[in-house]
Amino acid sequence: MPISATDSITLAFEHTKRQLFKPFRFGQWVRLAFVGLLAGELGSGGNFNPSRTNQAASLPQLGEIYHKIDPAILASLITVLVITGIVLMVVMAYISSVMRFILFDSVLTSESHIRAGWSRRQENGWKYFVWQLGLLLATFAGALVLVGGPAAFAFGMGWFQPPRAHLVQLVLTGVVVFILFVGFVIGLALVHVFTKDFIVPQMAFEGISALEAWRRLWPMIQAEAKGYAAYIGMKIVLTIVVGIAIGVVTLILALILALPVIGAVAAALIAGKSAGLTWNLLTISAAVAAGCILFVIFLFLVSLISVPAIVFFPAYSIYFFAARYQPLSLALYSSASQSAVPQGASPPLTPPPYPAM
């Protein structure tokens, strides 16, 4: 029998200890934090938002600022920010796609080499990037049909004129749409997890597209539905537990950093006011840039804290899927296959049996 979802936890835990602490290498820790952050592996268990504490006090000042700014300048600033945000999102999606494979290699080989991995994984990253864009478009289209279709039907039936006269129909339709939408979101989450955990290894070893990898994975899921369901169940539990732990640590970190950050911001505001600076396009842009830099620094610090989770969860999927996918099993367990996976050595373990492909 292949390794179960429960047994994979122990193997992943031992792999994480071996990679991070035997021996401890600070340089590798930092590289893994960087790769995990860009790959989107960083887990977040809290919604701490330090800006909420002074939100009420800052609203009047923001209103005064908006009134003093030329509407044309404000519109230009918003346009530039929107366009820049879209471009940045696309660029970051591509970087994340490549980093997903670099993270996979880093965990599989217990060695993290960002520069070499970036050069080697461009083609895989591009295919994964195209898949992500296609999935995003399909998500928008599905949500539009799921929500817009019933809304258009209700409007065509005249249920909104007046709504009270058709309250039962609207409530029942809303309940059905809500249930379908929840199922839609759960389905998307499963597609994301399966793609990240089981499609990426196939793309990494065979250079195939995500669609082709899904065509191969689906029969494997059908043949072992209980095993994959157990994997998802265990991963949900682990994600909740780890998310809570990381959320608590993140909150503590945010509280520790809050005082010096608030002090620095207050000093900058006082210095700017003394120098006669006012809120204009330049100062607002500088404030936004400074805020973004602080936010990125905070995310990286959280990523440093989360390195054990960044290694553990990919290792968990690797050990589970290795028992079901021969190329990954050979690369993970067989010392004779070290040349098949560059930049690292495979753990000296015995490979489990895997189903015939």
ABEGO torsion letter per residue (X at the ends): XBBBAAAAAAAAAAAAAAAAAOBBBAAAAAAAAAAAAAAGABBBABABBAAAAAAAAAAAAAAAAAAABBAAAAAAAAAAAAAAAAAAAAAAAAAAAAAAAAAAAAAAAGBBBAAAAAAAAAAAAAAAAAAAAAAAAAAAAAAAAAAAAAAAAAAAAGAAOBAAAAAAAAAAAAAAAAAAAAAAAAAAAAAAAAAAAAAAAAAAAAGBBAAAAAAAAAAAAAABAAAAAAAAAAAAAAAAAAAAAAAAAAAAAAAAAAAAAAAAAAAAAAAAAAAGBBBBAAAAAAAAAAAAAAAAAAAAAAAAAAAAAAAAAAAAAAAAAAAABAAAAAAAABAAAAAABBGEBBBBBBBBBBBBX
